[in-house]
Amino acid sequence: MLPRTLRSTRFSRIRRAARPAEQHRNSRLGWLRAAVLGANDGIVSTASLVLGVAAAGADHRTVLLTSVSALIAGAMSMAAGEFVSVHSQADAENADLERERAELKADPVGEQRELASVYVGRGLTPDLADQVAAQLTAHDAIGAHARDELGFSPTTTARPTQAALASASSFAVGAALPIGVVLVATPEQLLIWVSLAALAFLAGLGAVSAQVGGASVWRGCCRIAFWGAMAMGVTAGAGALFGAVA
């Protein structure tokens, strides 16, 4: 039998090895924002367009063709817009990193002091801050400055392609939902069916996004459904107005 001290050491190692890795929700920020934005825009814009065109007196075939065109155009627009905007963020991040690399090459001692001052501002004593800055600089100088001076992190780094794909695919899924209702609804029931279904889809999206993000499900449902109802109501009103004028 092993001595007690060896057994306790062995068991503590086993417990540490068996402990699951912590999962943080901020690792989902990169794709969650783009996915929620795309799905919300797909539901709201397509349902609003359907309601506006239908309220203006368009026939069922025209409403369907318009909504399908909105899905295609909206998905491409979301992909392009998200890629360009997030790529601009990535360009700014890369420019800051290049400047930090140049400053580290030109004045490594001054940059280490600057890093130490960051740690002092966060509560470390000057001596300990100097030690931490020296060790982190020796290990990965640009990584330490990117994380602690510039505030960059792997979970928030701009990923243009990921954001574009998430936005486009989620928009297409969101837009397909009211289009499915258009396919099964009769022309007489189109306005009420699309309105109620879109609100249900938006409430579901709010619940899912709140659950994934760790927020209040009820608040997420109400927030996204309210603004969706506002958008659809305004568009349907404008369609009915122009339809009456025409």
N, C-alpha and C positions, 0 to 999 in steps of 0.2 A: 504493500500500500504506500502511496506517495505521502510525504510529510504534509501537514496541514498548510504550511506556507506555499508549497508548490502547488497543492490542489487549488487553493484560493487564487493563485496567480493564473493557473491554467483556466479555471472557470471564468475569471474576469476577462481573459482574452477571448474566450468563446462567446461571452455575452457581447463584448464589443464587436466581434466579427459578425454576430447575428443581428446586430441592431440595424434596422433598415435605414437607408439614406433618406434625409429629409427632402421633401418635395415642396418647393416654393412656387407660388402662383405667378410671380413676376417672370418666370421662365416662359410663360405663355403670352406675354404681352406682344411680342413681335407679330404673331399670326392672329391672336384673338381680336385685336383692334380692327385689323383689316377684314377678317371674316365677318365680324358683327356689322361693320359698316357696309360691306358688300351685300350681305343678306338683307339688312334693313332697307338699303337703297333699292334692292331688287324688288322686294315686296311692295314698298310704298310707291316707288315711281311707276311700276307696271300696273298696280291696282288703281292708282290715281289716273293714269292714262286711260285705262279701260273705262273707268267711271266717267271721265270727262268726255271721251268719244261717244260712249253709249248715251250719256245725258244729252249730247248734241243731236242725237237722232240717227247715228250711224247704224247700218245693218250689222247682223251678227258676224258675217264674214269679214267685214271691214274691221270690226273690233278685234277679231282673232288675229288677222294679219298685222294689225298695228301693234298688238301686244307681243307677238313673236319678233317683230322687227325691233321693238324696244328691248327685248331680252338680248338679242345679238349685239345691237349697238351699245347698250349699257354695259354688257360684260367687257367688250373691247375698250370702251371708254374708261371703265374702272381699272382695267389692267394697265393701260397706258398712263393714266393719271397717277396711279399708285406707284408705278415703277419710276416715273420721272420725279415725283415728290420725294420718295424715299431715297432715290439715287442722289438727289441734291443733299439730303442729310448725310449720306455716306461720303460724298465728296467733301463736305465740311469737316467731317470727322477725320478723314484721311489727311486733309490739309493741316489740321491741328496736330496730328501725330507726326507729320513730316517736320513741322516747326519744332516740336519737342525733340525729335531726333537731332536736328541741327543745333539746338541749344545745348543738348547733352554733349555733343561733340565739341562745341566751342567752349563751354564752361561747365564741366562735370561737377566741380566742387560747388559752384553756385547753385546748380540745379539740385544737388543733394541737400544743401541748406534750405532751399525752397521747399523741398519735400518734407524735411524735418519740421518746418514751420507749419505745414498743413497738419501734421500729427500733434503739434503743440496746441493748435487751435481746436483739435478734437478732444483734448484733455490729457495728453501725455506730458510727463515732465520733460524739460529740455534734454536732459541726459538720455532718457529712454527714447525720446523721439530721434535723437542723433543716431542711436544704435539701430533702431528700426529702419531708419532711412538708409543707413550704410548697408545693412544686410539685404534689404529689398533692392537697392541699387546694384549690389553685387550679383544678386540672383537674376533680376530682370528689370533693368532701369526703365525702359520705355513702358513696360507693363505697369510698373508702379505709378509712373506719372499719368498714364492714361486712366488708370482706375481711381487714384486718390487725388490727383490735381484736376484732371479734366472731367472726371465723373463718368467715364465710359465703362461699360461692363459687357460681358458676352451675351447677357440676356436682353440688353437693350440696344445692341449694335444694329445698325440699319442693314436690312437684307432686302434689297429691291425686288429680286426675283420671287422670293417667298411671299412678300407682300402683294405683288402683282397677281400671282397665281391664286392666293387666298381670296383676294378681292373679286377676281373675275369668276372663279368657280362658285363662291358663295352668292354673288349677284345672280348668276344663272340659276342656282337652286332656288333662291328667293323669288326670282321672277317667274319661274316655272310653276310655283304654287298658285298664284291667281290665274295663270293661263289654264291650268288644269280645271279650275272652277269655270272659266269661260267655256271650256269644251263640253262640260256636262250640264251647264245651266241653260234654261230656255231664255229666249230674248226678253220675255216678260219678267223673269226672275233675276236677270243678270245683275242689276244694280244692287239689290238687297243681298244676293248671295255673295257677290264679290266683296261687298263692304264687310259683311259679317265674317267671311272666311279670312280676309286680310287682317282684320283685327285679331282673330284667333291666332293666325300665324305670327303676328307681331308679338302677341302676349307670350306665345311659346318661345319665340326667339329671345325675348327679354328674360324669361325664366331660365333658359339654358345658359345664356351669356352671364347672368348673375350667378348661377350655380358654379360655372367654371371659374369665374373671377372671384368667388367668395363673398359676393355682396348679397343684399336682401333680395330674395326672389320676388316678393310682392312689389317692392319698389321698382325693380327692373321691369316687371310686366306693365305696371301702370305708366311708367315714364315713356316706354317705347310705343305703347298702344295709344297714349294720348297724342303724341306728336304725329303718329301715323294717321290717326283720325282727323287731325287738323289738316294735314296735307291732302287727304282724300276728299274731305269736305269742301275745301277751297277749289280744288280742281273740278269736282263734280258741279259745283255752283257756277264756275266759269264756263264749263261745257254747256250747261243748261241755258245760261245767258246768251252765249253766242249762237246756240241752236235756235233759240227763240227769235233772235235778231235776223238770222238767216232765213 
